[in-house]
Amino acid sequence: MASSRIIQLRSEQLSCAVNDGDDDCLMSVEDIKANSSFVGPIAKYASGGSDRVKDFNWLIKILQNQLGDEHEKYVSWRCIEDDSKTPDAYIIFKAGFKKAYFQNIYSAFIEKVAHMSLESFTDRLYAAQLEDAIRGKFGFYIAEDASNLMPIDTFVRYLPDDEDVKLWLWSTAKYHF
């Protein structure tokens, strides 16, 4: 069984202290488990105990790999751990990020479709691979809250391509598929 992460990103800076009893503002594992469109169809189960900073850095690594050598042109971030219980972490998706993020995905999809035959078009496994190339079902999920979980590819499609967007890290959770 594989696992991945759900990352809660919001436009406001986190104001409550994580692990200090005041975590009502954070997305909870119970909230995720109650989301029947996620647990069951996608995730086998969700669990807590994930390290917010490590998860945030994992997300950054994924974005760096997707964007390649020019990643600094399209995304910037900061994650400062200090004595407080809440690391100060944010990510800025810069203008042009969306197109840069999808460039390799698009090229791979066009290559796959160019070699498609009628037989492959009618094959359900091939169709599932095409769908996954457009909207990755497994991997990182981004959420504002537990009721609005979306695969990272879907999240990126909602970002404007012509302006910078700054989002703050709130919480993370593990899920297993």
C-alpha positions in Angstrom: 0.0 0.0 0.0 1.3 3.4 -1.0 0.9 6.7 0.9 0.9 10.3 0.1 -0.1 13.6 1.7 -2.9 16.1 1.9 -1.6 19.6 2.3 -3.9 22.4 3.6 -3.0 25.7 2.0 -4.9 28.9 2.7 -4.5 32.5 1.7 -4.3 33.7 5.4 -1.3 33.0 7.6 -1.9 30.4 10.3 -2.8 32.1 13.5 -3.3 29.3 16.0 -0.5 27.3 17.6 -0.2 23.8 16.3 0.1 21.1 19.0 -0.8 23.6 21.6 -4.4 22.6 22.1 -5.6 25.4 19.8 -5.9 23.5 16.6 -9.6 23.9 15.8 -8.5 26.0 12.8 -6.7 23.1 11.2 -8.1 20.4 9.0 -8.5 17.2 11.1 -8.1 13.6 10.2 -11.6 13.0 11.4 -12.8 15.6 8.9 -10.9 13.9 6.1 -12.3 10.5 7.1 -15.8 11.9 6.9 -15.3 13.0 3.3 -16.9 10.1 1.5 -15.9 11.3 -1.9 -12.2 10.8 -0.8 -12.0 8.0 1.7 -13.3 4.9 -0.1 -13.1 6.0 -3.8 -9.5 7.2 -3.6 -8.0 6.6 -0.1 -8.2 3.4 1.9 -7.7 5.5 5.0 -6.3 8.8 6.3 -4.1 9.2 9.4 -2.4 11.9 11.4 1.1 12.1 12.7 2.6 13.6 9.7 5.4 16.2 10.0 4.2 19.5 8.5 7.7 20.7 7.6 8.8 17.5 6.0 5.6 17.3 4.1 5.9 20.9 2.9 9.5 20.2 1.8 8.3 17.0 0.0 5.7 19.2 -1.9 8.4 21.6 -2.8 10.6 18.8 -4.2 7.7 17.5 -6.3 7.2 21.0 -7.8 11.0 21.4 -8.4 11.1 18.1 -10.2 8.0 19.0 -12.3 9.4 22.4 -13.2 13.0 21.4 -13.8 15.9 23.7 -13.8 13.8 26.9 -14.1 11.7 26.2 -10.9 12.9 29.4 -9.2 11.3 31.4 -12.1 7.8 29.9 -11.3 7.7 29.1 -7.5 9.3 30.4 -4.3 8.8 29.4 -0.7 9.8 30.0 2.8 9.7 27.6 5.7 11.2 28.9 9.0 11.2 26.7 12.1 11.8 28.6 15.3 10.9 28.0 19.0 7.2 28.4 18.3 5.1 25.4 17.7 4.0 26.7 14.3 6.5 26.9 11.5 6.1 29.9 9.3 5.7 28.4 5.9 4.3 29.7 2.6 4.6 29.1 -1.1 4.2 31.6 -3.9 3.0 30.3 -7.3 4.4 33.0 -9.7 2.8 34.2 -12.9 3.4 31.5 -15.6 3.5 28.7 -13.1 0.5 26.8 -14.4 1.8 26.5 -18.0 5.3 25.6 -16.8 3.8 23.0 -14.4 1.8 21.3 -17.2 4.3 21.5 -20.0 5.8 18.1 -19.5 2.5 16.5 -18.7 1.0 18.0 -21.8 3.9 16.8 -24.0 3.6 13.2 -22.6 -0.1 13.2 -23.2 0.2 14.4 -26.8 2.8 11.7 -27.4 0.5 9.0 -26.0 -2.5 10.2 -28.0 -0.5 10.4 -31.2 0.2 6.7 -31.0 -3.3 5.7 -30.1 -5.2 3.2 -32.2 -8.9 2.4 -32.2 -8.1 -0.7 -30.1 -6.2 1.3 -27.5 -8.9 3.9 -27.5 -11.6 1.3 -26.6 -9.4 -0.4 -23.9 -10.5 0.6 -20.4 -6.9 0.4 -19.0 -5.6 2.7 -21.7 -8.5 5.1 -21.1 -7.7 5.1 -17.4 -4.0 5.9 -18.2 -5.1 8.8 -20.3 -7.4 10.1 -17.6 -4.6 9.8 -15.1 -2.3 11.8 -17.4 -4.8 14.6 -17.4 -5.9 14.4 -13.7 -3.6 12.5 -11.5 -5.9 10.7 -9.0 -3.1 9.6 -6.6 -0.3 11.7 -5.1 -0.5 14.9 -3.3 -3.9 16.5 -2.6 -4.3 20.2 -1.8 -7.1 21.5 0.3 -8.4 24.6 1.9 -10.4 22.4 4.2 -11.3 18.7 4.4 -14.5 19.1 2.3 -12.6 20.4 -0.7 -9.7 18.0 -1.4 -8.3 18.0 -4.9 -5.4 16.3 -6.7 -2.5 18.7 -7.1 -3.1 18.8 -10.9 -6.6 20.0 -10.4 -5.5 22.5 -7.8 -2.9 23.9 -10.3 -5.7 24.3 -12.9 -7.5 26.6 -10.5 -4.5 28.9 -10.1 -4.5 32.1 -12.2 -1.6 32.0 -14.8 -1.1 35.7 -15.0 -0.6 36.7 -11.4 1.3 35.5 -8.3 -0.6 33.6 -5.6 0.8 33.3 -2.1 -0.6 30.5 0.1 0.3 29.6 3.7 0.8 26.1 5.0 -1.7 25.2 7.6 -1.8 21.4 8.2 -0.9 18.1 6.6 -2.2 14.6 6.9 -1.2 11.2 5.5 -3.5 9.1 3.3 -3.0 5.6 2.0 -4.2 4.1 -1.3 
